Amino acid sequence: MAKLLGLCAALTFALAIALSNSAGATPGAKCGGFFGPWCGPNEFCQRPTGACFFADIGGRCVHKPEICILRRGVFYIPVCGCDDVTYRNNCERLKAGVSMKHVGKC
């Protein structure tokens, strides 16, 4: 029992160090995979287009916009997210924090 508690304490300590080192990630930094690093607050790890269901694929940290500004022609191009939801545009997908599966409806 003591060995198990020691192992759990060591794993918790290692996880705390990993999380504290990656909390300051900036947009464009590498992220993802099994062991991180992870993105900072108001960011998410965007994987390459179409790489939705691979557990160890890395990506890049991307900022989640708070609002989407209407621009002619860009605002109405639908995008399919990795969660199989059709978003009205790429900005709405980024706002939701979801990687892109493909351009167009799901």
N, C-alpha and C positions, 0 to 999 in steps of 0.2 A: 504494500500500500504506500509506503514511504517513497519507493522508486517512482510509482505512478504520479504522486503529488509533485515530486521533483521534476519529472518530465513535463508535466502540465505547467509548472512555474517557468521552466526554461522556454517552452514554446510561447507562453504569454509574453515573456520579456522580449523574445526575438520579434514577435509581432508588433509590440509597442515601439520598438526601435525602428522597424520598417515603416510603420505608419507615421512616425514623427519625422523621419527623413524625407518622406515623399509629400508631405502636406503642402510644401511650397512649390509644387510643380507649376510651370508656366505653360501657357498655350503654345503648342508646337512641340513640347517635350514628348519623348517616347513614354508609353504607358502600356498597361495590360499584361497579358500572360498570366501564368500561375502565381508568380511571386512579385508582381507589380513592376515598377512603381505605379502609384495611383495618382490621379489628378487632384488638384486643389479644389477649394469650394467654388461653386458655380461653374464647374467644368465637368466634362465627361470624356471618357476614352473612346474616341471614334475609330472604329476598325475600318480597314479598306472596304470599298463598295463590294457587296456580295459575300463578304466573309463573316456571315452572321453566326454560324453554328459551329465554329471551331474554337474550342476552349482556350488554347494557348496562343492565339493570334494576338500580336501586339498592335498598337495603334498610336495615335497622337492625341494629346490633350487639346480639347476644343472648348472655347468659352460658350456657355449657354446664354443666348441673348434674352433679355427680359421682355423686349417688345420687338415686333417685326415691322419694319418700315415699308409701306407700300411703294413699290417702284414699278413702272409700266413694263409689262411683259414678263417680269420675273415672278411676280406675286402669284400667278395662277398656274404654275407648272407643277402638277402633282408628283409626289415622291413616295415610294413605298419604303417603310422603315423595317428594320429587322424584327420588329414586334408584329409584323403583318398588318399594320395600320396604314392607310393611305392618308398622308398629310397634304394639306393644300399647297405647300411649297417647302423648299429646303429649310427656310428659316423656322417654320413651325416644327419641323423635325429636329432641328438643333435645339430649339427651345424645350422640347420634350426630352432631350438627352438620349436619343436613339440613333444608332448607326444606320446607314442607308443600304437597303437591299438592292434597289434599282430605281431608275427614273421611270415614272409612270404609276398608274394605279396598281394596287396589289391584286 
